[in-house]
Amino acid sequence: MAVSNIVKQAWNRLMERKVGFEQVLKKVTLTHAADGVCLAEMTVDQEHTNSIGTLHGGLTSTLVDTISGMALATKTKDGSVGVSIDLHVTFLKGVPLGEQIVIEAKTNKCGRTLAFLDVNIIHKATGDLVAKGSHTKFIKN
C-alpha cells in the first residue's frame, strides 16, 4: 500500500510544526492513503494514555479528526483536509500502554461543500474495535 503524494504533503505540513497540538501525532505512521481511504498505525506510548494507563479519549478524538482529514485530502482537488463541522466518537474498549492500534478512515461522500467520513480504530493484536467515529467536514471550493 502507498500514501499519495498529496497526503504526504499535507501530513508533512502538519508534522513540520515544532509547537502545537499536532505534537501528539508524531508517533503515528500513515500506511496507505488513496481513493478516499487512509490507514495509519500507532503504538500507545506513555504520552498517549489517560490516568488509568489506556489510550486517552482526547487522543482518540484527535486521531478520528486527523486521519479522516488525510482520507479527505485524497478526494479534494487541492489536498484540502477540510474544517470540522461535527465530530462524534464512540469509545468501545480501552487499549493499554504498549499495544498497537490501526486507524482506518473512509470518505463516504465528498460533495461540493461537505464531506462525510467514518473512522474505525482497531486493536491490532486482537482485531477488537476500540472506537468508531463519524466526521463531517466543510470543504472550500
Residue, then its C-alpha position, 0 to 999 in steps of 0.5 A: m500500500a502507498v500514501s499519495n503524494i498529496v497526503k504526504q504533503a499535507w501530513n508533512r505540513l502538519m508534522e513540520r510544526k515544532v509547537g502545537f497540538e499536532q505534537v501528539l501525532k508524531k508517533v503515528t505512521l500513515t500506511h496507505a492513503a488513496d481513493g478516499v481511504c487512509l490507514a495509519e498505525m500507532t503504538v500507545d506510548q506513555e504520552h498517549t494514555n489517560s490516568i488509568g494507563t489506556l489510550h486517552g479519549g482526547l487522543t482518540s478524538t484527535l486521531v478520528d479528526t486527523i486521519s479522516g482529514m488525510a482520507l479527505a485530502t485524497k478526494t479534494k482537488d487541492g489536498s484540502v483536509g477540510v474544517s470540522i463541522d461535527l465530530h462524534v466518537t464512540f469509545l468501545k474498549g480501552v487499549p493499554l500502554g504498549e499495544q498497537i492500534v490501526i486507524e482506518a478512515k473512509t470518505n463516504k461522500c465528498g460533495r461540493t461543500l461537505a464531506f462525510l467520513d467514518v473512522n474505525i480504530i482497531h486493536k491490532a493484536t486482537g482485531d477488537l474495535v476500540a472506537k468508531g467515529s463519524h466526521t463531517k467536514f466543510i470543504k472550500n471550493 
